[in-house]
Each structure stands twice: as structure tokens, then as C-alpha cells.
Amino acid sequence: MKILLSLLALTTMLACSPAWAGAQREEALSANVASAMSRTIADVNAPRLVFDTPQEGQAWLAEMSRRLQKRIPDSWMRERLLTAIQYEATRAGLDPQMVLGLIQVESGFNKYAISPAGARGLMQVMPFWVRQIGNPQHNLFELTLNLRYGCTILRHYLDMERGNLYRALGRYNGSLGRPEYPNLVIGAWKKQWSWTAPVPVKVAGSNLPLGQ
């Protein structure tokens, strides 16, 4: 009887849980917006860390790699993923820590994730975006390309909402006006991925991060 009740409770919980991924809605884009987004997607520069100093970049990479280790045990894959996230987010004018929170909520860092609606990859990009701003040959399961699409799309929504991240996240998820998804992303960002750069100190005539 207890087992039956537990299964019933689990079924009810799953049925009531919102599906966070894959609800982005296809909307008409103006020619100028579509062209600008297409140029961003077409950029094939190799990802690299973008920080004021190499020391700051290495401190960030080491700390984020430590936090991500349980989800992605392979160190080379972790560093590759984190470098791509930091580069694509920064290039789009987004906070990389916020993007990490979004990926945690959307896909749990599974680059092969597929939602019931067909959204794909780390940032759960809907395939219609390939038709609107990309190339038919684009594979949304490719790590860097998926991040580039996701960051470009979120930047577009942020511009639409005049910098209102809460509403932009709602658009990204297709749940504009509902608090659950933005709260989840912002909560993951602040709780799991918040980071402050080491404070530079003067040591023997050089600026080094504290603790280096």
C-alpha cells in the first residue's frame, strides 16, 4: 500500500511539474534583426577565455571546473565546455554565471538533451531557429554551436525586453509572465554559480590575484 501511494505521489508530482525546456515560440523577425542574428551565428572564431588578465581567467576556470566536476567528470570536457560558455556568453553581452544557471535548469549539462517539444542540446534550442537565422547544416547538438544559438537568442529577448532579464528568461522558456522559470534560473545562478574575481594585490612590484 505504501509503495502504491509513493508511486501515485510521484506520478502526481511529475504531472504537475512544469516542463522548462522547449517551449520557445516561433515569432516573425524583422529583416534587420534576422540578419544581425545570422551574422552572429555565422561567426566561427574558436572559443577562448575573455578576462582582464590571464590569472583571472585561470582562477575562474579552476573554480567553475571544481563546481562542475560531479556533473562532468572528464576534466578536458569540463574546461572545453566552460571556455565555450564564457566566450559565447561574454560575446553576447550576457553574464556567464547566469548562462551556467540557465543550462543547469534547461538540460542539466547534457549536450544531447531533447525536450518533448524537440528543443535540443545544452541550451535547449528549438530547431526553427536554424531555419530563421542559421544554416540547414547546423547541428544543434554541437557544443559550441548550441551555445552560440542559445546566447544569441537570449540576447535578442533581452534587447526586446529592454534589459529586463526576468521577462527575457520568460520569453526564452515560452512562459512570459510566469515566475517559475526565471526564478529557477536566477536561483541556480546565485546559489550554484555566483563568482567574484580575486582581488589584485601588489606583490613585489606585480599585480597578482590574492592567494596566487
Residue pairs with C-beta under 8 A, 6 or more apart in sequence:
18 175
18 180
18 181
19 115
19 116
19 117
20 105
20 106
20 124
20 173
20 181
20 184
21 106
21 107
21 113
21 115
21 117
21 119
21 124
21 173
22 115
22 116
22 117
22 118
22 119
22 124
22 126
22 174
23 117
23 119
23 173
23 174
23 175
24 119
24 124
24 125
24 126
24 129
24 153
24 171
24 172
24 173
24 174
25 174
26 126
26 128
26 132
29 37
29 132
29 133
33 156
34 132
34 133
37 132
37 133
37 152
37 153
37 156
38 133
38 134
40 91
40 92
40 148
40 152
41 133
41 134
41 135
41 138
41 145
41 148
41 149
41 152
42 135
43 91
43 148
47 83
47 84
47 86
47 87
47 88
47 144
48 83
48 87
49 57
49 58
49 60
49 61
49 83
49 86
49 87
50 57
50 86
50 87
50 90
50 91
51 57
51 60
51 197
53 200
53 207
53 209
55 198
55 208
55 209
55 212
56 197
56 198
56 209
59 197
59 198
59 209
59 212
60 86
60 195
60 197
61 79
61 82
61 83
61 86
63 195
64 82
64 100
64 193
64 195
65 75
65 78
65 79
65 82
67 192
67 193
68 78
68 81
68 82
68 109
69 75
69 78
71 108
71 109
72 78
72 81
72 109
80 143
81 109
81 122
81 143
84 143
84 144
84 147
85 96
85 99
85 100
85 103
85 147
86 96
88 99
88 144
88 147
88 148
88 150
88 151
89 95
89 96
89 98
89 99
89 147
89 151
90 96
91 151
92 151
92 152
92 154
92 155
93 155
93 158
94 151
94 154
94 155
94 158
95 189
97 189
97 193
97 194
97 195
98 165
98 185
98 186
98 189
98 193
99 123
99 147
99 150
99 151
99 154
100 188
100 189
100 192
100 193
101 185
101 186
101 187
101 188
101 189
101 190
101 192
101 193
102 123
102 150
102 154
102 169
102 172
102 185
102 188
102 189
103 109
103 122
103 123
104 188
104 192
104 193
105 181
105 184
105 185
105 188
106 113
106 119
106 122
106 123
106 124
107 113
107 121
107 122
107 123
107 124
109 122
110 122
111 121
111 122
111 141
111 143
111 146
112 121
112 141
113 120
113 121
113 122
113 124
114 120
115 124
117 126
118 126
118 127
119 125
119 126
120 126
120 127
120 140
120 141
120 146
121 140
121 141
121 142
121 143
121 146
121 150
122 143
122 146
122 147
122 150
123 146
123 147
123 149
123 150
123 151
123 153
124 150
125 140
125 146
125 149
125 150
125 153
127 140
129 149
129 153
130 136
130 138
130 140
130 149
133 149
133 152
134 149
138 145
138 149
139 145
140 146
140 149
153 172
154 168
154 169
154 172
157 167
157 168
157 169
157 171
157 172
158 164
158 165
158 168
160 168
160 171
161 167
161 168
161 171
165 182
165 186
166 182
166 186
167 176
167 182
169 181
169 182
169 185
169 186
170 176
170 177
170 178
170 181
170 182
173 181
173 182
175 181
197 209
198 209
198 210
198 211
198 212
199 209
199 210
200 207
200 208
200 209
200 210
201 207
201 208
201 209
201 210
